[in-house]
């Protein structure tokens, strides 16, 4: 778990910055956007947006002394760059 939530837009912006780019994010109403992508992609995205999981780690911190090793973006960055280094993902 991470100590802070990250919006989809925020994630796109930070991930693009790792490659020296800006995130060309364009906001569309859901009904318009879902018709611009394949049906399966729309269903997966809706599931993510609808559930939008975000849990507090305060209880784990106070009761167990838990301290997260990474913030959300840091964990994804490390995983992404390891995949790139391993040749499993091309940029």
N, CA, C and O atoms as a MOPAC input file, in Angstrom:
PM7 MOZYME 1SCF
protein

 N      0.83500 1    -1.18300 1     0.00000 1
 C      0.00000 1     0.00000 1     0.00000 1
 C      0.87100 1     1.23500 1     0.00000 1
 O      1.99700 1     1.22300 1     0.49800 1
 N      0.35300 1     2.26300 1    -0.54600 1
 C      1.05200 1     3.53100 1    -0.62700 1
 C      0.42200 1     4.53300 1     0.33500 1
 O     -0.76800 1     4.43500 1     0.63400 1
 N      1.20000 1     5.48900 1     0.81800 1
 C      0.62900 1     6.48300 1     1.72200 1
 C     -0.22000 1     7.54300 1     1.02200 1
 O     -0.82600 1     8.37900 1     1.69200 1
 N     -0.27600 1     7.52600 1    -0.30400 1
 C     -1.03500 1     8.55700 1    -1.01000 1
 C     -1.68500 1     7.99800 1    -2.27100 1
 O     -1.10400 1     7.17300 1    -2.97600 1
 N     -2.88600 1     8.45900 1    -2.53400 1
 C     -3.59300 1     8.06200 1    -3.75200 1
 C     -3.02100 1     8.82200 1    -4.94400 1
 O     -2.43200 1     9.89100 1    -4.78700 1
 N     -3.19800 1     8.26300 1    -6.12200 1
 C     -2.72000 1     8.89100 1    -7.34200 1
 C     -3.83800 1     8.80900 1    -8.36600 1
 O     -4.32900 1     7.71700 1    -8.65300 1
 N     -4.25100 1     9.93900 1    -8.92200 1
 C     -5.30900 1     9.92700 1    -9.92500 1
 C     -4.77300 1     9.34700 1   -11.22900 1
 O     -3.56100 1     9.25600 1   -11.42300 1
 N     -5.67700 1     8.95700 1   -12.11800 1
 C     -5.23800 1     8.46200 1   -13.42600 1
 C     -4.45700 1     9.53400 1   -14.17600 1
 O     -3.44000 1     9.24100 1   -14.80400 1
 N     -4.93300 1    10.77800 1   -14.11000 1
 C     -4.22400 1    11.87200 1   -14.77600 1
 C     -2.84000 1    12.06800 1   -14.14800 1
 O     -1.85200 1    12.23200 1   -14.86300 1
 N     -2.76900 1    12.05100 1   -12.82100 1
 C     -1.48800 1    12.21800 1   -12.13500 1
 C     -0.51700 1    11.11100 1   -12.48500 1
 O      0.67400 1    11.35600 1   -12.67500 1
 N     -1.02600 1     9.89000 1   -12.57000 1
 C     -0.17000 1     8.77400 1   -12.94100 1
 C      0.36400 1     8.94300 1   -14.35900 1
 O      1.55000 1     8.72700 1   -14.60500 1
 N     -0.50200 1     9.32600 1   -15.29200 1
 C     -0.06900 1     9.53900 1   -16.67900 1
 C      1.01100 1    10.62000 1   -16.74500 1
 O      1.99800 1    10.47000 1   -17.46700 1
 N      0.82800 1    11.69200 1   -16.00400 1
 C      1.80000 1    12.78900 1   -16.01100 1
 C      3.14400 1    12.35500 1   -15.45400 1
 O      4.18300 1    12.66500 1   -16.03700 1
 N      3.14100 1    11.64600 1   -14.34000 1
 C      4.41000 1    11.23900 1   -13.74300 1
 C      5.10000 1    10.18400 1   -14.61300 1
 O      6.31900 1    10.23000 1   -14.77700 1
 N      4.34900 1     9.24300 1   -15.16700 1
 C      4.95300 1     8.21500 1   -16.02200 1
 C      5.55200 1     8.84300 1   -17.28400 1
 O      6.64400 1     8.45300 1   -17.69900 1
 N      4.87600 1     9.78500 1   -17.88700 1
 C      5.41500 1    10.45700 1   -19.07200 1
 C      6.70300 1    11.20400 1   -18.72900 1
 O      7.63400 1    11.24100 1   -19.53200 1
 N      6.75300 1    11.79000 1   -17.55000 1
 C      7.94300 1    12.55000 1   -17.15300 1
 C      9.18300 1    11.67000 1   -17.03800 1
 O     10.29700 1    12.16500 1   -17.21500 1
 N      9.02300 1    10.38200 1   -16.74700 1
 C     10.16700 1     9.47800 1   -16.66600 1
 C     10.88500 1     9.35900 1   -17.99700 1
 O     12.05700 1     8.98800 1   -18.05000 1
 N     10.17600 1     9.67400 1   -19.07000 1
 C     10.73200 1     9.57500 1   -20.40800 1
 C     10.90700 1    10.95100 1   -21.05100 1
 O     11.06000 1    11.07300 1   -22.26600 1
 N     10.88200 1    11.98500 1   -20.20300 1
 C     11.08700 1    13.35100 1   -20.68900 1
 C      9.95500 1    13.87100 1   -21.55000 1
 O     10.18200 1    14.68400 1   -22.44600 1
 N      8.76200 1    13.42300 1   -21.29700 1
 C      7.60700 1    13.82500 1   -22.09800 1
 C      6.50100 1    14.39000 1   -21.22300 1
 O      6.51100 1    14.24800 1   -20.00000 1
 N      5.54600 1    15.03500 1   -21.88400 1
 C      4.31400 1    15.45600 1   -21.23700 1
 C      3.26400 1    14.40400 1   -21.56100 1
 O      3.35000 1    13.73000 1   -22.58800 1
 N      2.29100 1    14.26700 1   -20.70300 1
 C      1.19600 1    13.32800 1   -20.95500 1
 C      0.10100 1    14.04600 1   -21.73700 1
 O     -0.50300 1    14.98900 1   -21.22700 1
 N     -0.16100 1    13.61500 1   -22.96400 1
 C     -1.20300 1    14.26700 1   -23.76100 1
 C     -2.59000 1    13.78000 1   -23.35900 1
 O     -3.28300 1    13.13400 1   -24.14500 1
 N     -2.98800 1    14.09200 1   -22.13500 1
 C     -4.26800 1    13.62600 1   -21.60400 1
 C     -5.39400 1    14.51100 1   -22.11700 1
 O     -5.31400 1    15.73900 1   -22.07500 1
 N     -6.43000 1    13.86700 1   -22.59500 1
 C     -7.61400 1    14.57700 1   -23.05800 1
 C     -8.81000 1    13.99300 1   -22.31800 1
 O     -9.04000 1    12.78400 1   -22.36400 1
 N     -9.55600 1    14.82600 1   -21.65200 1
 C    -10.71600 1    14.36300 1   -20.90700 1
 C    -11.93300 1    14.31800 1   -21.81500 1
 O    -12.21500 1    15.26500 1   -22.54900 1
 N    -12.65000 1    13.20000 1   -21.75500 1
 C    -13.87500 1    13.03000 1   -22.52000 1
 C    -14.96300 1    12.50800 1   -21.58300 1
 O    -14.65600 1    11.81600 1   -20.61200 1
 N    -16.20800 1    12.82300 1   -21.85400 1
 C    -17.28300 1    12.20200 1   -21.08100 1
 C    -17.21100 1    10.68600 1   -21.27000 1
 O    -16.85000 1    10.20100 1   -22.34200 1
 N    -17.55700 1     9.94900 1   -20.21800 1
 C    -17.43400 1     8.49300 1   -20.26000 1
 C    -18.11500 1     7.88800 1   -21.48900 1
 O    -17.52200 1     7.05300 1   -22.17200 1
 N    -19.33300 1     8.29500 1   -21.77300 1
 C    -20.07300 1     7.73400 1   -22.90700 1
 C    -19.36300 1     7.93200 1   -24.22900 1
 O    -19.43100 1     7.06900 1   -25.10400 1
 N    -18.69200 1     9.04000 1   -24.38500 1
 C    -17.94300 1     9.31300 1   -25.61600 1
 C    -16.65000 1     8.49900 1   -25.64600 1
 O    -16.29900 1     7.91800 1   -26.67300 1
 N    -15.95100 1     8.46200 1   -24.52500 1
 C    -14.66600 1     7.76400 1   -24.48600 1
 C    -14.82300 1     6.26700 1   -24.72000 1
 O    -14.04700 1     5.67200 1   -25.46700 1
 N    -15.82300 1     5.65200 1   -24.08600 1
 C    -15.94500 1     4.18700 1   -24.17900 1
 C    -16.18900 1     3.72100 1   -25.60300 1
 O    -15.89500 1     2.57100 1   -25.93100 1
 N    -16.71900 1     4.58800 1   -26.45600 1
 C    -16.94400 1     4.21400 1   -27.85400 1
 C    -15.70300 1     4.46100 1   -28.71400 1
 O    -15.70100 1     4.16000 1   -29.90800 1
 N    -14.65600 1     5.00500 1   -28.10700 1
 C    -13.42500 1     5.28000 1   -28.86200 1
 C    -12.36800 1     4.19700 1   -28.66300 1
 O    -11.28000 1     4.27700 1   -29.23400 1
 N    -12.68700 1     3.17700 1   -27.84800 1
 C    -11.73100 1     2.10200 1   -27.56800 1
 C    -12.42200 1     0.75600 1   -27.78400 1
 O    -13.65100 1     0.69100 1   -27.82300 1
 N    -11.64200 1    -0.31900 1   -27.92400 1
 C    -12.27000 1    -1.63800 1   -28.03700 1
 C    -13.12000 1    -1.95500 1   -26.80000 1
 O    -12.81900 1    -1.49400 1   -25.69900 1
 N    -14.17700 1    -2.74000 1   -26.98900 1
 C    -15.12400 1    -3.06800 1   -25.91500 1
 C    -14.42400 1    -3.60400 1   -24.67000 1
 O    -14.74400 1    -3.19700 1   -23.55300 1
 N    -13.47300 1    -4.51200 1   -24.85500 1
 C    -12.77300 1    -5.10700 1   -23.70600 1
 C    -12.01600 1    -4.04100 1   -22.91700 1
 O    -12.04200 1    -4.04800 1   -21.68600 1
 N    -11.34200 1    -3.12600 1   -23.61500 1
 C    -10.61000 1    -2.05700 1   -22.92900 1
 C    -11.56200 1    -1.16700 1   -22.14000 1
 O    -11.24800 1    -0.74300 1   -21.02800 1
 N    -12.71800 1    -0.88900 1   -22.71700 1
 C    -13.71600 1    -0.08200 1   -22.02400 1
 C    -14.20600 1    -0.76200 1   -20.75700 1
 O    -14.38600 1    -0.10700 1   -19.73000 1
 N    -14.42400 1    -2.07500 1   -20.81900 1
 C    -14.89900 1    -2.81400 1   -19.65000 1
 C    -13.84300 1    -2.83100 1   -18.53900 1
 O    -14.16400 1    -2.64200 1   -17.36600 1
 N    -12.60000 1    -3.05600 1   -18.91400 1
 C    -11.52500 1    -3.08200 1   -17.92100 1
 C    -11.37200 1    -1.71000 1   -17.27000 1
 O    -11.22200 1    -1.60500 1   -16.05300 1
 N    -11.41000 1    -0.66700 1   -18.08300 1
 C    -11.27300 1     0.69000 1   -17.55300 1
 C    -12.44000 1     1.03200 1   -16.64300 1
 O    -12.24000 1     1.61100 1   -15.57500 1
 N    -13.65500 1     0.68200 1   -17.04800 1
 C    -14.81900 1     0.96300 1   -16.19900 1
 C    -14.67800 1     0.26200 1   -14.85100 1
 O    -14.97300 1     0.85000 1   -13.81100 1
 N    -14.23400 1    -0.97900 1   -14.86600 1
 C    -14.04300 1    -1.70400 1   -13.62100 1
 C    -13.05600 1    -1.00400 1   -12.70400 1
 O    -13.25900 1    -0.94900 1   -11.49100 1
 N    -11.99700 1    -0.47500 1   -13.27400 1
 C    -11.00100 1     0.23700 1   -12.48000 1
 C    -11.57700 1     1.54100 1   -11.92500 1
 O    -11.41400 1     1.84600 1   -10.74400 1
 N    -12.23700 1     2.28900 1   -12.76800 1
 C    -12.79900 1     3.57600 1   -12.34000 1
 C    -13.92300 1     3.35900 1   -11.32400 1
 O    -13.99100 1     4.05900 1   -10.31300 1
 N    -14.79500 1     2.40000 1   -11.59000 1
 C    -15.94100 1     2.13500 1   -10.72100 1
 C    -15.50300 1     1.72100 1    -9.31700 1
 O    -16.05400 1     2.19200 1    -8.32200 1
 N    -14.52000 1     0.84800 1    -9.24900 1
 C    -14.04700 1     0.38400 1    -7.94200 1
 C    -13.11100 1     1.38300 1    -7.29700 1
 O    -13.16300 1     1.59600 1    -6.08500 1
 N    -12.26000 1     1.99200 1    -8.09200 1
 C    -11.32200 1     3.01500 1    -7.63600 1
 C    -10.80100 1     2.74400 1    -6.22200 1
 O    -11.01000 1     3.54500 1    -5.31100 1
 N    -10.12500 1     1.61200 1    -6.04900 1
 C     -9.70100 1     1.24100 1    -4.70200 1
 C     -8.66500 1     2.19300 1    -4.11700 1
 O     -7.67900 1     2.53900 1    -4.76800 1
 N     -8.89900 1     2.59700 1    -2.91500 1
 C     -7.95100 1     3.41900 1    -2.17500 1
 C     -8.22300 1     3.17600 1    -0.69800 1
 O     -9.30100 1     3.48700 1    -0.19000 1
 N     -7.24700 1     2.62500 1    -0.03000 1
 C     -7.40200 1     2.29700 1     1.38500 1
 C     -6.38200 1     3.06500 1     2.20300 1
 O     -5.28600 1     3.36700 1     1.73000 1
 N     -6.74600 1     3.36900 1     3.40300 1
 C     -5.83400 1     4.05100 1     4.31500 1
 C     -4.88000 1     3.03400 1     4.93900 1
 O     -5.25400 1     1.89000 1     5.19700 1
 N     -3.65100 1     3.46600 1     5.17300 1
 C     -2.68700 1     2.60500 1     5.85200 1
 C     -2.47000 1     3.06400 1     7.29300 1
 O     -1.56600 1     2.58000 1     7.97400 1
 N     -3.29700 1     3.99100 1     7.75000 1
 C     -3.12600 1     4.53200 1     9.09700 1
 C     -3.20300 1     3.45900 1    10.18200 1
 O     -2.43300 1     3.48900 1    11.14100 1
 N     -4.12600 1     2.51900 1    10.03300 1
 C     -4.26300 1     1.46400 1    11.03900 1
 C     -2.98900 1     0.60200 1    11.09200 1
 O     -2.50300 1     0.27100 1    12.17300 1
 N     -2.46500 1     0.25000 1     9.93400 1
 C     -1.23300 1    -0.54700 1     9.89500 1
 C     -0.05500 1     0.24200 1    10.46500 1
 O      0.81900 1    -0.31700 1    11.12600 1
 N     -0.04700 1     1.53600 1    10.20200 1
 C      1.03200 1     2.36500 1    10.75200 1
 C      0.94900 1     2.45600 1    12.27000 1
 O      1.95500 1     2.30400 1    12.96300 1
 N     -0.25300 1     2.70500 1    12.78400 1
 C     -0.39500 1     2.91200 1    14.22700 1
 C     -0.29500 1     1.61100 1    15.02300 1
 O      0.26300 1     1.60300 1    16.12100 1
 N     -0.82600 1     0.52000 1    14.48700 1
 C     -0.83100 1    -0.73400 1    15.24800 1
 C      0.40400 1    -1.60600 1    15.02500 1
 O      0.85200 1    -2.31400 1    15.92700 1
 N      0.94300 1    -1.53800 1    13.81400 1
 C      2.06200 1    -2.42100 1    13.48200 1
 C      3.37800 1    -1.68600 1    13.24800 1
 O      4.42900 1    -2.30900 1    13.10000 1
 N      3.30800 1    -0.35800 1    13.21800 1
 C      4.51000 1     0.41500 1    12.91300 1
 C      4.91300 1     0.32800 1    11.44800 1
 O      6.06700 1     0.57200 1    11.09400 1
 N      3.95200 1    -0.02200 1    10.60300 1
 C      4.22300 1    -0.18200 1     9.17500 1
 C      4.62800 1     1.13400 1     8.53200 1
 O      4.01000 1     2.17300 1     8.76600 1
 N      5.66800 1     1.07600 1     7.72300 1
 C      6.09500 1     2.22000 1     6.91700 1
 C      6.28300 1     1.71500 1     5.49500 1
 O      7.10900 1     0.83100 1     5.26800 1
 N      5.53900 1     2.25100 1     4.53100 1
 C      5.67300 1     1.77500 1     3.15400 1
 C      7.07000 1     2.06500 1     2.61100 1
 O      7.65900 1     3.11000 1     2.88700 1
 N      7.57300 1     1.13600 1     1.85000 1
 C      8.89700 1     1.29900 1     1.23800 1
 C      8.84100 1     2.25100 1     0.04800 1
 O      9.79400 1     2.98300 1    -0.21800 1
 N      7.71500 1     2.23400 1    -0.66600 1
 C      7.55200 1     3.02900 1    -1.87700 1
 C      6.27400 1     3.85400 1    -1.82600 1
 O      5.31800 1     3.50400 1    -1.13400 1
 N      6.27400 1     4.93800 1    -2.56000 1
 C      5.03800 1     5.62600 1    -2.89200 1
 C      4.52500 1     4.94900 1    -4.16200 1
 O      5.27600 1     4.22400 1    -4.81500 1
 N      3.27100 1     5.17000 1    -4.52200 1
 C      2.66800 1     4.47600 1    -5.66800 1
 C      3.50500 1     4.57500 1    -6.93100 1
 O      3.83700 1     3.55700 1    -7.53700 1
 N      3.84100 1     5.76200 1    -7.32300 1
 C      4.57000 1     5.96400 1    -8.57700 1
 C      5.96900 1     5.34900 1    -8.52000 1
 O      6.45800 1     4.83700 1    -9.52600 1
 N      6.60900 1     5.39400 1    -7.36500 1
 C      7.96200 1     4.83500 1    -7.25300 1
 C      7.96200 1     3.32500 1    -7.49600 1
 O      8.85700 1     2.80400 1    -8.16200 1
 N      6.97600 1     2.63100 1    -6.96400 1
 C      6.89000 1     1.18000 1    -7.15300 1
 C      6.68200 1     0.84000 1    -8.62700 1
 O      7.31900 1    -0.07300 1    -9.15200 1
 N      5.80000 1     1.56700 1    -9.28400 1
 C      5.53700 1     1.32200 1   -10.70200 1
 C      6.76800 1     1.65300 1   -11.53400 1
 O      7.09500 1     0.93100 1   -12.47600 1
 N      7.44800 1     2.73600 1   -11.19400 1
 C      8.65500 1     3.13100 1   -11.94400 1
 C      9.71500 1     2.04200 1   -11.86400 1
 O     10.30600 1     1.67500 1   -12.88000 1
 N      9.95900 1     1.52800 1   -10.67400 1
 C     10.96800 1     0.48400 1   -10.52800 1
 C     10.60500 1    -0.75100 1   -11.34300 1
 O     11.45700 1    -1.31200 1   -12.03200 1
 N      9.34900 1    -1.17900 1   -11.27000 1
 C      8.90900 1    -2.35300 1   -12.02300 1
 C      9.03000 1    -2.11100 1   -13.52500 1
 O      9.51700 1    -2.97500 1   -14.25500 1
 N      8.59700 1    -0.95700 1   -13.98500 1
 C      8.65900 1    -0.62000 1   -15.40300 1
 C     10.08800 1    -0.63500 1   -15.92800 1
 O     10.35600 1    -1.22700 1   -16.97400 1
 N     11.00300 1     0.00600 1   -15.21900 1
 C     12.37500 1     0.06700 1   -15.69300 1
 C     13.07400 1    -1.28800 1   -15.60900 1
 O     13.97700 1    -1.56000 1   -16.40000 1
 N     12.68000 1    -2.13200 1   -14.67900 1
 C     13.23600 1    -3.49700 1   -14.64700 1
 C     12.76000 1    -4.29500 1   -15.86200 1
 O     13.52700 1    -5.07000 1   -16.43400 1
 N     11.50400 1    -4.11000 1   -16.25600 1
 C     11.00100 1    -4.78000 1   -17.46100 1
 C     11.73000 1    -4.28800 1   -18.70200 1
 O     12.05000 1    -5.07600 1   -19.59200 1
 N     11.98900 1    -3.00500 1   -18.76200 1
 C     12.72300 1    -2.43800 1   -19.89800 1
 C     14.14300 1    -2.99900 1   -19.93500 1
 O     14.61400 1    -3.42500 1   -20.99000 1
 N     14.82100 1    -3.00300 1   -18.79600 1
 C     16.19700 1    -3.51700 1   -18.71500 1
 C     16.27200 1    -4.99300 1   -19.09000 1
 O     17.25100 1    -5.42900 1   -19.69700 1
 N     15.25100 1    -5.76200 1   -18.73500 1
 C     15.22300 1    -7.19200 1   -19.02400 1
 C     14.84800 1    -7.48500 1   -20.48600 1
 O     14.91100 1    -8.63100 1   -20.93200 1
 N     14.46200 1    -6.44600 1   -21.21600 1
 C     14.06000 1    -6.63000 1   -22.60200 1
 C     12.64000 1    -7.12200 1   -22.77100 1
 O     12.24100 1    -7.50400 1   -23.87100 1
 N     11.87000 1    -7.11700 1   -21.69200 1
 C     10.48300 1    -7.58200 1   -21.75600 1
 C      9.53000 1    -6.50600 1   -22.22600 1
 O      8.37900 1    -6.78800 1   -22.56000 1
 N     10.00300 1    -5.27800 1   -22.25300 1
 C      9.16200 1    -4.15200 1   -22.65600 1
 C     10.01400 1    -3.17200 1   -23.43800 1
 O     11.10700 1    -2.79500 1   -23.01500 1
 N      9.49600 1    -2.76900 1   -24.57700 1
 C     10.21500 1    -1.80100 1   -25.40700 1
 C      9.53500 1    -0.45100 1   -25.30900 1
 O      8.30800 1    -0.35500 1   -25.28100 1
 N     10.33900 1     0.57400 1   -25.25900 1
 C      9.81200 1     1.94000 1   -25.15300 1
 C     10.05900 1     2.65400 1   -26.46000 1
 O      9.69900 1     3.82200 1   -26.60400 1

